[in-house]
Amino acid sequence: MIKKILMSLVWFVVFYFLGCMLVGGVAGAIAGGKDPANASQAGGLAGQKAVEGLLVYIIVGAASLAGAGSFFEVLPGTRKKGK
């Protein structure tokens, strides 16, 4: 039981970082494409603002995926022994 809880926390962190990278990367790429002269700076700022604006959704989504994946034992490390 403790192992399943710890693994769901690990999966939450993984999903959280993936969500932040996805949102920030897409926003940064769009902003960088619109301002090629300052693409790095514009992309970084746009990515930061996008993640800040969607942070609650990213956290809820990561927690939901980690919780459901652990509960239904579909994530690696959350299955009972013998399965």
Backbone as ProteinMPNN parsed JSONL, in Angstrom:
{"seq_chain_A": "MIKKILMSLVWFVVFYFLGCMLVGGVAGAIAGGKDPANASQAGGLAGQKAVEGLLVYIIVGAASLAGAGSFFEVLPGTRKKGK", "coords_chain_A": {"N_chain_A": [[0.818, -1.194, 0.0], [1.9, 1.276, 0.847], [3.928, 1.462, -1.005], [2.46, 1.752, -3.36], [1.266, 4.254, -2.949], [3.543, 5.892, -2.803], [4.556, 5.479, -5.38], [2.486, 6.576, -6.876], [2.785, 9.245, -6.19], [5.273, 9.708, -7.358], [4.562, 9.376, -10.046], [2.754, 11.501, -10.237], [4.519, 13.693, -10.088], [5.976, 13.253, -12.428], [3.934, 13.494, -14.418], [3.192, 16.135, -13.881], [5.536, 17.642, -14.515], [5.761, 16.947, -17.232], [3.367, 18.037, -18.217], [3.799, 20.781, -17.693], [6.043, 21.196, -19.329], [4.956, 20.643, -21.849], [2.845, 22.572, -22.143], [4.294, 24.986, -21.761], [6.226, 24.702, -23.766], [4.73, 24.65, -26.169], [3.467, 27.19, -26.07], [5.753, 28.788, -25.996], [6.953, 28.139, -28.453], [5.078, 29.109, -30.266], [5.104, 31.86, -29.628], [7.788, 32.421, -30.139], [7.873, 31.975, -32.858], [6.396, 34.074, -33.813], [7.945, 36.265, -33.245], [10.761, 36.304, -34.464], [13.246, 37.605, -34.152], [13.668, 38.001, -31.441], [13.317, 35.446, -30.376], [14.063, 33.566, -28.354], [13.869, 34.954, -25.897], [11.209, 35.912, -26.047], [9.829, 33.498, -26.315], [10.466, 32.176, -23.908], [9.289, 33.887, -21.992], [6.593, 33.816, -22.799], [6.053, 31.085, -22.456], [6.392, 30.851, -19.68], [4.31, 32.512, -18.73], [2.108, 31.153, -19.769], [2.191, 28.685, -18.428], [1.903, 29.568, -15.796], [-0.693, 30.591, -15.932], [-2.209, 28.326, -16.42], [-1.694, 26.624, -14.351], [-3.237, 25.499, -12.245], [-4.909, 23.743, -13.647], [-3.02, 22.034, -14.751], [-1.953, 20.857, -12.44], [-4.245, 19.611, -11.332], [-4.879, 17.885, -13.443], [-2.537, 16.279, -13.55], [-2.635, 15.117, -10.998], [-5.045, 13.735, -11.208], [-4.534, 11.898, -13.302], [-2.38, 10.453, -12.181], [-3.581, 9.47, -9.835], [-5.817, 7.966, -10.804], [-4.494, 6.194, -12.514], [-2.924, 4.795, -10.694], [-4.876, 3.725, -8.99], [-6.337, 2.016, -10.717], [-4.298, 0.408, -11.404], [-2.669, 0.636, -13.725], [-0.377, 2.01, -14.223], [3.158, 1.676, -14.331], [4.743, 0.133, -11.55], [2.648, 0.303, -9.799], [1.162, -1.935, -9.699], [-0.159, -4.904, -8.122], [1.726, -7.472, -6.532], [2.391, -10.359, -8.465], [0.755, -9.889, -10.588]], "CA_chain_A": [[0.0, 0.0, 0.0], [2.789, 2.435, 0.9], [4.628, 1.511, -2.283], [1.526, 2.277, -4.357], [1.126, 5.69, -2.689], [4.792, 6.535, -3.216], [4.644, 5.447, -6.841], [1.53, 7.537, -7.427], [3.43, 10.551, -6.038], [6.301, 9.791, -8.409], [3.855, 9.587, -11.31], [2.232, 12.862, -10.21], [5.62, 14.591, -10.437], [6.266, 13.037, -13.856], [2.865, 14.113, -15.205], [3.256, 17.574, -13.655], [6.614, 18.202, -15.332], [5.406, 16.785, -18.644], [2.339, 19.033, -18.517], [4.433, 22.103, -17.75], [6.888, 21.266, -20.53], [4.097, 20.674, -23.027], [2.187, 23.882, -22.225], [5.321, 26.003, -21.954], [6.867, 24.513, -25.066], [3.824, 25.075, -27.241], [3.334, 28.646, -25.992], [7.042, 29.359, -26.37], [7.168, 27.972, -29.893], [4.193, 30.042, -30.975], [5.615, 33.222, -29.428], [9.067, 32.524, -30.833], [7.599, 32.052, -34.292], [5.833, 35.394, -34.129], [8.995, 37.266, -33.053], [12.005, 35.564, -34.677], [14.431, 38.344, -33.716], [13.796, 37.79, -29.996], [12.58, 34.198, -30.175], [14.379, 32.923, -27.084], [13.294, 35.737, -24.805], [9.743, 35.913, -26.184], [9.352, 32.146, -26.043], [10.581, 31.902, -22.479], [8.281, 34.669, -21.274], [5.269, 33.286, -23.135], [5.929, 29.787, -21.805], [6.21, 31.082, -18.251], [2.959, 33.041, -18.502], [1.126, 30.112, -20.075], [2.195, 27.707, -17.338], [1.317, 30.221, -14.616], [-2.13, 30.718, -16.137], [-2.86, 27.014, -16.456], [-1.081, 25.8, -13.321], [-4.258, 24.729, -11.515], [-5.355, 22.657, -14.528], [-1.913, 21.088, -14.866], [-1.867, 20.114, -11.179], [-5.421, 18.737, -11.228], [-4.724, 16.835, -14.451], [-1.479, 15.36, -13.124], [-3.13, 14.356, -9.847], [-6.086, 12.814, -11.686], [-3.892, 10.812, -14.05], [-1.612, 9.619, -11.25], [-4.509, 8.774, -8.94], [-6.574, 6.954, -11.538], [-3.556, 5.168, -12.994], [-2.538, 3.962, -9.55], [-6.053, 3.001, -8.509], [-6.651, 0.942, -11.655], [-3.059, -0.357, -11.553], [-2.187, 0.623, -15.1], [0.933, 2.637, -14.268], [4.225, 0.818, -13.808], [5.068, 0.308, -10.149], [1.436, 0.349, -8.975], [0.462, -3.235, -9.751], [0.071, -5.808, -7.015], [2.647, -8.564, -6.898], [1.749, -11.51, -9.062], [-0.029, -9.508, -11.776]], "C_chain_A": [[0.865, 1.263, 0.0], [3.529, 2.588, -0.425], [3.732, 2.114, -3.363], [1.342, 3.783, -4.186], [2.376, 6.438, -3.138], [4.933, 6.566, -4.736], [3.643, 6.41, -7.48], [2.064, 8.963, -7.266], [4.517, 10.761, -7.09], [5.639, 10.072, -9.758], [3.227, 10.974, -11.371], [3.316, 13.847, -10.637], [5.961, 14.468, -11.925], [5.207, 13.72, -14.724], [2.863, 15.628, -15.069], [4.333, 18.207, -14.544], [6.329, 18.061, -16.822], [4.349, 17.8, -19.067], [2.919, 20.426, -18.634], [5.299, 22.252, -18.993], [6.053, 21.376, -21.789], [3.456, 22.049, -23.205], [3.205, 24.981, -22.509], [5.993, 25.913, -23.307], [6.006, 24.976, -26.222], [3.68, 26.596, -27.251], [4.632, 29.33, -26.41], [7.318, 29.256, -27.854], [6.307, 28.926, -30.694], [4.72, 31.468, -30.849], [6.941, 33.423, -30.153], [8.897, 32.622, -32.331], [7.064, 33.404, -34.719], [6.877, 36.501, -34.011], [10.363, 36.604, -33.213], [13.26, 36.281, -34.181], [14.708, 38.128, -32.225], [13.122, 36.482, -29.585], [12.827, 33.575, -28.808], [13.726, 33.655, -25.915], [11.761, 35.719, -24.853], [9.162, 34.548, -25.86], [9.396, 31.796, -24.573], [9.522, 32.624, -21.668], [6.879, 34.143, -21.545], [5.034, 31.927, -22.475], [5.674, 29.917, -20.316], [4.796, 31.576, -17.951], [1.891, 31.981, -18.757], [1.042, 29.088, -18.954], [1.579, 28.314, -16.08], [-0.203, 30.313, -14.737], [-2.88, 29.4, -16.073], [-2.383, 26.077, -15.343], [-2.095, 24.944, -12.569], [-4.707, 23.532, -12.352], [-4.27, 21.593, -14.688], [-1.821, 20.23, -13.609], [-3.04, 19.142, -11.035], [-5.323, 17.582, -12.233], [-3.681, 15.811, -14.054], [-1.939, 14.502, -11.955], [-4.187, 13.337, -10.275], [-5.481, 11.628, -12.423], [-3.131, 9.877, -13.115], [-2.538, 8.828, -10.331], [-5.268, 7.667, -9.635], [-5.665, 5.83, -12.024], [-3.096, 4.246, -11.882], [-3.705, 3.123, -9.052], [-6.376, 1.811, -9.403], [-5.437, 0.098, -12.007], [-2.584, -0.459, -12.995], [-0.814, 1.279, -15.237], [1.981, 1.686, -13.73], [4.553, 1.155, -12.352], [3.857, 0.329, -9.236], [0.679, -0.971, -8.961], [0.784, -4.061, -8.506], [1.018, -6.896, -7.479], [1.858, -9.737, -7.445], [0.914, -11.171, -10.295], [0.892, -9.244, -12.925]], "O_chain_A": [[0.601, 2.203, -0.75], [3.731, 3.702, -0.909], [4.197, 2.9, -4.188], [1.269, 4.511, -5.175], [2.285, 7.488, -3.774], [5.377, 7.563, -5.305], [3.933, 6.996, -8.523], [1.816, 9.808, -8.126], [4.66, 11.853, -7.641], [6.111, 10.915, -10.52], [3.169, 11.571, -12.446], [3.064, 14.734, -11.452], [6.205, 15.472, -12.596], [5.546, 14.444, -15.661], [2.567, 16.335, -16.032], [4.072, 19.189, -15.239], [6.63, 18.971, -17.594], [4.431, 18.361, -20.16], [2.583, 21.172, -19.554], [5.296, 23.301, -19.637], [6.403, 22.123, -22.703], [3.516, 22.628, -24.29], [3.0, 25.809, -23.396], [6.296, 26.933, -23.925], [6.496, 25.621, -27.149], [3.761, 27.223, -28.307], [4.603, 30.345, -27.106], [7.861, 30.185, -28.452], [6.758, 29.49, -31.69], [4.779, 32.202, -31.836], [7.184, 34.489, -30.72], [9.689, 33.279, -33.006], [7.26, 33.827, -35.858], [6.718, 37.564, -34.61], [11.054, 36.366, -32.223], [14.24, 35.626, -33.824], [15.865, 38.08, -31.807], [12.438, 36.424, -28.563], [11.887, 33.104, -28.168], [13.106, 33.035, -25.051], [11.101, 35.535, -23.83], [8.123, 34.448, -25.207], [8.465, 31.187, -24.047], [8.925, 32.045, -20.76], [6.066, 34.035, -20.627], [3.936, 31.654, -21.99], [4.851, 29.197, -19.749], [4.16, 31.1, -17.011], [0.889, 31.919, -18.045], [-0.051, 28.67, -18.572], [0.819, 27.648, -15.378], [-0.917, 30.131, -13.751], [-4.056, 29.366, -15.712], [-2.639, 24.874, -15.391], [-1.826, 23.775, -12.289], [-4.867, 22.431, -11.826], [-4.564, 20.4, -14.754], [-1.634, 19.017, -13.696], [-2.848, 17.985, -10.66], [-5.646, 16.441, -11.907], [-3.902, 14.609, -14.199], [-1.669, 13.301, -11.917], [-4.221, 12.215, -9.768], [-5.873, 10.484, -12.193], [-3.224, 8.656, -13.239], [-2.303, 7.646, -10.079], [-5.357, 6.552, -9.121], [-6.026, 4.655, -11.952], [-2.9, 3.05, -12.101], [-3.538, 1.947, -8.73], [-6.657, 0.719, -8.908], [-5.533, -0.824, -12.817], [-2.146, -1.522, -13.435], [-0.156, 1.119, -16.265], [1.722, 0.96, -12.77], [4.629, 2.326, -11.978], [4.012, 0.37, -8.016], [-0.337, -1.098, -8.279], [1.858, -3.932, -7.918], [1.101, -7.203, -8.668], [0.784, -10.065, -6.942], [0.418, -12.071, -10.972], [0.436, -8.91, -14.018]]}, "name": "protein", "num_of_chains": 1, "seq": "MIKKILMSLVWFVVFYFLGCMLVGGVAGAIAGGKDPANASQAGGLAGQKAVEGLLVYIIVGAASLAGAGSFFEVLPGTRKKGK"}
